[in-house]
């Protein structure tokens, strides 16, 4: 779904393990790494999109994870001009994302990247919480930084220091689900 401003609605997924590391995935047949994410279809709720994308991209279902938190508002990024498909209507100029923090509650052997015909990722690894900012494509870095800052207090029980290199002001605050 592309809104009237040209932003595609999207859910982002941060999966954490018992060591407070997060799952970073490598794009299929590319040398680029990112967190799982995907569009919200028409008439689909954010949670429905979350669980559909979780299944499609990493082979996990709702029974494999616990939803811990989400960002309370949309985080937006604009696409570089060379990524905008001007002949496609409506024109998409970027994405607006709501991010979910999930706790893996099953064995990591349940993570399967090849359960669907449209494979998104061909490798994954557990990384330090802040590492994805260094790996993601340049135009997504600010959203990743803002999202990780927003979710960190929930994951680390307000006991985690944000690295000084990410000391820009925080744009949003995480909310905890189910409490």
Buried (B, 14 or more C-beta within 10 A) or exposed (E): BBEEEBBBBBBBBBBBEEEBBBBBBBBBEEEEBBBBBBBBEEEBEEBEBBBBBBBBBBBBEEEBBBBBBBBEEBBBBEBEEEEBEEEEEEEBBBBBBBBBBBBBEEEEEBBEBEEEEEBBBEEBEBBEBBBBBEBBBEEBBBBBBBBBBBBBBBBEEEEBEBEEEBEEEBBBEBBEBEE
